[in-house]
Amino acid sequence: MSIAALAVSHHMILVKNVAYLAVSGLDFTDRMLPVLSNAVAHISSSGIVKESDAILILRNAVEEELGQPRIEHPRYAEALRFAKEMLAADLLPA
């Protein structure tokens, strides 16, 4: 497993944890931005991928998680879709 893939795997755990907070009824939007921003910074700082590639890799990982059949709660899926939209729209702080 490459360093970038390992970093993506690590940060997806954090993204999914924030999404699970949404299931509990907590507002996830203010928590998701810093998690995604830090994830992109960490993945791209590995020196293996550029920031744009880190965003793409992370967005693909979120899409993959959204495609899992075990997603049962609509708030979890909503939080993941929100993360995907933030990554696609380049809404992350620099």
N, C-alpha and C positions, 0 to 999 in steps of 0.2 A: 504494500500500500504506500502510495506516495505521501510526501509531507502535506501537500495541498489536500489530498483526499482525507487524510487523518484529521486535518484542521476542520474541514467541512463536516465530517462526522461528529466531531466534538461540538461544533457550534450548532449543528442541527438538534442536538440534545437540548441545548439552551432555548432554541426557537420553539421546539415542541413543548418544553416546560412552560414557556410564556403562553403558548396556545392552550395548554391544559388549565392555566389560571383563568382563562376566559370561560371554561366550562363551569368553574366555581362562581361565575358571575362577576368577577373582577374585570375592571377595564384594562385591557391589554395593550391598547394603542400606545400609551406613553412608555410602556416597557419594551415593546417590540423594536422601536426605532434604535435605541442604543444597543440592543443585542445584535441587530443586523449590521449596524455601523461598525461595531467592534469586530464582528465576524469577518466582514469584508476587509477591514484593516489588518487583521491578524493573518488571514489567508493570503492576502497580497504581500504582506511583509515577509513572507517566507522566501521571497525572491524567485519563486518558481513561476508564479503567474502574475499578470498585470491586474490592476484593480478591476478593469472591465471584465476580465476573464473570471476573477473571483466572484463577481456579482452573478455572472452567467452560471457558474458552477453551483453556487448557493441557490439560485432560483430553480435550477434543474432538480436539486435535492428537495426543495420545498414541493415542486410539482410531483416528484416521485412519491413523497409522503402523502400528498393529496390523493394520489391514485390508489392508495392502499385500501383494500376492502374493509379493514377493521375500523375505519373512521365511522363512528356511530353518532357522535354528538355534533349537531350543527354549529355550535359555537366554536368547537375545535377547528372544524373545516373553515369557518369564517375567519378565524385568526390566521390560519395558514394562507388563505387567499389574500388577506390583507398584507401579509409579509411578501407574498409573491408580487402583488401590485406595487408595493414600495420598491422592491428590487427592480421591477420592470420599468417603473416610471422614473427611476433615478432620484428618489426622494430622500436618499440618505444624506445626512450632513457630511461635509468634507472633513 
